[in-house]
Amino acid sequence: MNSLRLNQTLVSLDTPIIMGILNVTEDSFFDGGKYVSETAVLKRVEQILEEGGTIVDLGAVSTKPNATTEVNEVFEFETIYKYLKLIASHFPEAHISVDTFRAKVADMAIMEGAAMINDVSGGADENMFYVVGKHKVPYILTHNNRNNPLQTKELIPNILSFFGNNIEKLISSGVNDIIIDLGFGFGKTLEQNYYLLRHLKAFSMINHPMLVGISRKSMIQKALDVTSSESLCGTVALNMVSLLGGANILRVHDVKQCAECIKLFELINSQ
């Protein structure tokens, strides 16, 4: 549980690590359209790495609720292929995660050097577990109940059951490194998101690394009545809560501020 194998490198999780977000999409909720040129993408990767990011999470499909554009598989495949090639040619040492729910895209991405698959669908593609097991890469398993709303009292038992069942399937498929993601914002109400944050430690029994991705999400915007561009302070505050609750990986837009948050967290824990 204390390390991940990324591109044949063993990365320690004794200190939490940062996954920097790189959305090469037009309609992502915070940075849509910002990184659609090759120059902008390379500058973003450089920024993530220089500011303390360990992993770059490359995505070509917006996963925000009610995304305005439905990206077809061919476009996603070609876009991920293009930018993986580009990033690898300039930053061969970078650990790239690919944010996709499609097994065909994941298969190609891993063969082109992706170190990890971040699947926000929770394995909706029946071939996904086989693909990541075949390639022996880490996999982020997300609890996503957008199509099956739950009562708050059902959340923790349902999520524990979901992870238990799917982790067993992943291990049977040959996946060695499994990261759990509670899926903040994916089918949860505002109150349920904060309920899960208060109970993060309940998921330590799963004994797999935990990723938390709450950066600039609507759960912050709605609670504080701010826009996504005004939600940095709220993001940093909730990242600290996540670290105190046992998060091992933070998926963020603002890498520098997150690195500072982790440094302070480590100082708290060292006393």
DADACOR-V913270 format. One record per residue. N is the residue number from 1. RES is the residue in one small letter. PHI is phi in whole degrees, 0 to 359 (* if undefined). OMEGA is omega in radians with two decimals (999 if undefined). NEAR is the number of other ideal C-beta (glycine too) atoms within 12 Angstrom. Layout:
BEGIN
n = [N | N]
res = [RES | RES]
phi = [PHI | PHI]
omega = [OMEGA | OMEGA]
near = [NEAR | NEAR]
END
This chain:
BEGIN
n = [1 | 2 | 3 | 4 | 5 | 6 | 7 | 8 | 9 | 10 | 11 | 12 | 13 | 14 | 15 | 16 | 17 | 18 | 19 | 20 | 21 | 22 | 23 | 24 | 25 | 26 | 27 | 28 | 29 | 30 | 31 | 32 | 33 | 34 | 35 | 36 | 37 | 38 | 39 | 40 | 41 | 42 | 43 | 44 | 45 | 46 | 47 | 48 | 49 | 50 | 51 | 52 | 53 | 54 | 55 | 56 | 57 | 58 | 59 | 60 | 61 | 62 | 63 | 64 | 65 | 66 | 67 | 68 | 69 | 70 | 71 | 72 | 73 | 74 | 75 | 76 | 77 | 78 | 79 | 80 | 81 | 82 | 83 | 84 | 85 | 86 | 87 | 88 | 89 | 90 | 91 | 92 | 93 | 94 | 95 | 96 | 97 | 98 | 99 | 100 | 101 | 102 | 103 | 104 | 105 | 106 | 107 | 108 | 109 | 110 | 111 | 112 | 113 | 114 | 115 | 116 | 117 | 118 | 119 | 120 | 121 | 122 | 123 | 124 | 125 | 126 | 127 | 128 | 129 | 130 | 131 | 132 | 133 | 134 | 135 | 136 | 137 | 138 | 139 | 140 | 141 | 142 | 143 | 144 | 145 | 146 | 147 | 148 | 149 | 150 | 151 | 152 | 153 | 154 | 155 | 156 | 157 | 158 | 159 | 160 | 161 | 162 | 163 | 164 | 165 | 166 | 167 | 168 | 169 | 170 | 171 | 172 | 173 | 174 | 175 | 176 | 177 | 178 | 179 | 180 | 181 | 182 | 183 | 184 | 185 | 186 | 187 | 188 | 189 | 190 | 191 | 192 | 193 | 194 | 195 | 196 | 197 | 198 | 199 | 200 | 201 | 202 | 203 | 204 | 205 | 206 | 207 | 208 | 209 | 210 | 211 | 212 | 213 | 214 | 215 | 216 | 217 | 218 | 219 | 220 | 221 | 222 | 223 | 224 | 225 | 226 | 227 | 228 | 229 | 230 | 231 | 232 | 233 | 234 | 235 | 236 | 237 | 238 | 239 | 240 | 241 | 242 | 243 | 244 | 245 | 246 | 247 | 248 | 249 | 250 | 251 | 252 | 253 | 254 | 255 | 256 | 257 | 258 | 259 | 260 | 261 | 262 | 263 | 264 | 265 | 266 | 267 | 268 | 269 | 270 | 271]
res = [m | n | s | l | r | l | n | q | t | l | v | s | l | d | t | p | i | i | m | g | i | l | n | v | t | e | d | s | f | f | d | g | g | k | y | v | s | e | t | a | v | l | k | r | v | e | q | i | l | e | e | g | g | t | i | v | d | l | g | a | v | s | t | k | p | n | a | t | t | e | v | n | e | v | f | e | f | e | t | i | y | k | y | l | k | l | i | a | s | h | f | p | e | a | h | i | s | v | d | t | f | r | a | k | v | a | d | m | a | i | m | e | g | a | a | m | i | n | d | v | s | g | g | a | d | e | n | m | f | y | v | v | g | k | h | k | v | p | y | i | l | t | h | n | n | r | n | n | p | l | q | t | k | e | l | i | p | n | i | l | s | f | f | g | n | n | i | e | k | l | i | s | s | g | v | n | d | i | i | i | d | l | g | f | g | f | g | k | t | l | e | q | n | y | y | l | l | r | h | l | k | a | f | s | m | i | n | h | p | m | l | v | g | i | s | r | k | s | m | i | q | k | a | l | d | v | t | s | s | e | s | l | c | g | t | v | a | l | n | m | v | s | l | l | g | g | a | n | i | l | r | v | h | d | v | k | q | c | a | e | c | i | k | l | f | e | l | i | n | s | q]
phi = [* | 269 | 203 | 230 | 263 | 239 | 51 | 67 | 251 | 271 | 256 | 288 | 249 | 299 | 252 | 304 | 244 | 246 | 253 | 272 | 275 | 231 | 264 | 262 | 236 | 274 | 233 | 298 | 295 | 250 | 240 | 303 | 84 | 279 | 237 | 242 | 252 | 297 | 297 | 295 | 297 | 295 | 295 | 293 | 299 | 302 | 298 | 302 | 290 | 293 | 273 | 116 | 285 | 264 | 232 | 254 | 261 | 266 | 227 | 240 | 228 | 291 | 250 | 291 | 301 | 58 | 305 | 283 | 238 | 266 | 273 | 282 | 296 | 297 | 296 | 298 | 303 | 293 | 291 | 298 | 302 | 301 | 281 | 298 | 301 | 297 | 296 | 298 | 288 | 254 | 226 | 297 | 274 | 288 | 265 | 255 | 261 | 248 | 271 | 209 | 251 | 254 | 296 | 295 | 292 | 299 | 301 | 298 | 299 | 295 | 295 | 266 | 113 | 298 | 266 | 200 | 243 | 250 | 250 | 285 | 275 | 75 | 89 | 296 | 281 | 297 | 265 | 296 | 297 | 298 | 296 | 291 | 292 | 298 | 268 | 59 | 251 | 299 | 225 | 264 | 262 | 254 | 278 | 231 | 241 | 300 | 264 | 212 | 305 | 242 | 285 | 304 | 295 | 270 | 301 | 298 | 301 | 295 | 292 | 299 | 294 | 301 | 294 | 302 | 294 | 279 | 296 | 300 | 294 | 295 | 297 | 295 | 275 | 99 | 276 | 263 | 252 | 240 | 248 | 261 | 226 | 291 | 74 | 301 | 91 | 265 | 83 | 247 | 284 | 304 | 296 | 292 | 301 | 286 | 299 | 294 | 300 | 292 | 243 | 303 | 294 | 295 | 263 | 293 | 296 | 291 | 64 | 227 | 303 | 245 | 257 | 239 | 235 | 235 | 304 | 57 | 284 | 296 | 296 | 273 | 300 | 291 | 293 | 256 | 56 | 229 | 272 | 299 | 289 | 256 | 256 | 295 | 300 | 298 | 298 | 298 | 300 | 286 | 295 | 295 | 301 | 296 | 297 | 295 | 273 | 112 | 296 | 257 | 226 | 248 | 262 | 219 | 275 | 255 | 290 | 302 | 294 | 291 | 297 | 294 | 299 | 295 | 299 | 292 | 300 | 296 | 294 | 300 | 286 | 277 | 280]
omega = [-3.01 | 3.12 | 3.06 | 3.06 | -3.13 | -3.12 | 3.12 | 3.08 | 3.11 | -3.10 | -3.12 | 3.04 | 3.09 | 2.94 | -3.14 | -3.13 | -3.04 | 2.97 | -3.14 | -3.05 | 3.04 | 3.13 | 3.09 | -3.09 | 3.14 | -2.94 | 3.02 | -2.93 | -3.10 | -3.01 | -3.14 | 3.11 | -3.07 | -3.06 | -3.13 | 3.03 | -3.12 | 3.13 | -3.13 | 3.13 | -3.13 | 3.09 | 3.12 | 3.11 | 3.11 | 3.13 | -3.13 | -3.09 | -3.12 | -3.09 | 3.03 | 3.10 | 3.08 | -3.08 | 3.01 | -3.10 | -3.06 | 3.14 | -3.13 | 3.11 | 3.10 | 3.12 | 3.10 | 3.09 | 3.09 | 3.09 | -3.02 | -3.07 | 3.07 | -3.08 | -3.12 | -3.02 | -3.12 | -3.14 | 3.14 | -3.14 | -3.09 | -3.12 | 3.12 | 3.13 | -3.11 | -3.04 | 3.02 | 3.10 | -3.10 | -3.10 | -3.12 | -3.12 | -3.12 | -3.11 | -3.06 | -3.12 | -3.04 | 3.03 | -3.07 | 2.97 | 3.07 | -3.12 | -3.12 | 3.06 | -3.08 | -3.08 | -3.13 | 3.10 | 3.12 | -3.13 | 3.11 | -3.06 | -3.14 | 3.12 | 3.11 | 3.01 | 3.11 | -3.06 | -3.01 | 3.05 | 3.11 | -3.01 | -3.08 | -3.13 | -3.11 | 3.11 | -3.13 | 3.08 | -3.04 | -3.14 | -3.02 | -3.10 | 3.11 | -3.10 | -3.11 | 3.08 | 3.12 | -3.08 | 3.10 | 3.09 | 3.07 | -3.08 | 3.08 | -3.10 | -3.05 | 3.01 | -3.09 | -3.14 | 3.10 | -3.09 | -3.10 | -3.10 | -3.10 | 2.96 | -3.08 | -3.11 | -3.14 | -2.95 | -3.03 | 3.09 | -3.14 | -3.11 | 3.10 | 3.12 | 3.12 | -3.13 | -3.14 | -3.12 | -3.05 | 3.05 | 3.09 | 3.12 | -3.14 | 3.12 | 3.10 | 3.13 | 3.09 | -3.14 | -3.08 | -3.09 | -3.11 | 3.10 | 3.12 | 3.10 | -3.09 | 3.05 | 3.09 | 3.14 | -3.12 | 3.10 | 3.10 | 3.05 | 3.10 | -3.12 | -3.13 | 3.08 | -3.13 | 3.04 | 3.13 | 3.10 | -3.14 | -3.04 | -3.13 | -3.06 | 3.10 | -3.07 | 3.10 | 3.14 | -3.14 | 3.06 | 2.99 | 3.13 | -3.13 | 3.01 | 3.03 | 3.11 | -3.12 | -3.01 | 3.03 | -3.10 | -3.08 | 3.11 | 3.05 | -3.11 | -3.10 | -3.11 | -3.07 | -3.09 | 3.12 | 3.05 | 3.12 | 3.14 | -3.14 | -2.96 | -3.12 | -3.12 | 3.10 | 3.12 | -3.13 | 3.13 | -3.11 | 3.03 | 3.09 | 3.07 | -3.13 | 3.12 | 3.12 | 3.12 | 3.06 | 3.13 | 3.10 | -3.13 | 3.06 | 3.12 | -2.95 | 2.96 | -2.98 | -2.99 | -3.09 | -3.11 | 3.11 | 3.10 | 3.08 | 3.11 | 3.12 | 3.12 | 3.12 | 3.08 | 3.13 | 3.10 | 3.09 | -3.07 | -3.07 | -3.08 | 999]
near = [20 | 17 | 20 | 34 | 23 | 32 | 28 | 13 | 17 | 15 | 30 | 18 | 29 | 16 | 24 | 38 | 41 | 46 | 47 | 42 | 42 | 45 | 38 | 41 | 34 | 23 | 25 | 32 | 31 | 30 | 30 | 25 | 18 | 24 | 36 | 22 | 15 | 19 | 14 | 20 | 36 | 25 | 20 | 35 | 37 | 23 | 28 | 38 | 29 | 18 | 23 | 26 | 37 | 39 | 45 | 49 | 51 | 47 | 45 | 40 | 34 | 28 | 41 | 27 | 18 | 12 | 20 | 15 | 19 | 15 | 29 | 15 | 22 | 15 | 20 | 33 | 26 | 21 | 34 | 44 | 29 | 24 | 41 | 38 | 25 | 31 | 38 | 26 | 17 | 22 | 29 | 17 | 19 | 38 | 37 | 44 | 50 | 51 | 44 | 43 | 36 | 33 | 32 | 25 | 39 | 43 | 28 | 29 | 43 | 33 | 20 | 27 | 32 | 40 | 39 | 46 | 49 | 44 | 46 | 41 | 34 | 36 | 36 | 22 | 23 | 14 | 20 | 39 | 33 | 22 | 34 | 41 | 28 | 20 | 32 | 23 | 40 | 44 | 50 | 49 | 45 | 40 | 42 | 32 | 29 | 24 | 11 | 18 | 16 | 26 | 16 | 21 | 12 | 19 | 33 | 27 | 18 | 27 | 40 | 24 | 18 | 32 | 35 | 23 | 20 | 34 | 32 | 18 | 24 | 34 | 21 | 15 | 27 | 19 | 34 | 22 | 36 | 39 | 46 | 42 | 48 | 47 | 40 | 43 | 37 | 36 | 29 | 35 | 23 | 21 | 17 | 30 | 33 | 29 | 24 | 41 | 37 | 20 | 25 | 34 | 19 | 22 | 36 | 19 | 19 | 31 | 17 | 34 | 37 | 41 | 47 | 44 | 44 | 43 | 41 | 37 | 38 | 29 | 37 | 35 | 28 | 19 | 22 | 21 | 12 | 19 | 16 | 25 | 18 | 15 | 31 | 28 | 20 | 31 | 39 | 30 | 25 | 38 | 45 | 31 | 29 | 41 | 37 | 23 | 27 | 31 | 41 | 41 | 42 | 48 | 49 | 46 | 40 | 33 | 37 | 22 | 29 | 42 | 30 | 23 | 34 | 35 | 21 | 21 | 28 | 19 | 14 | 13 | 16 | 9 | 7]
END
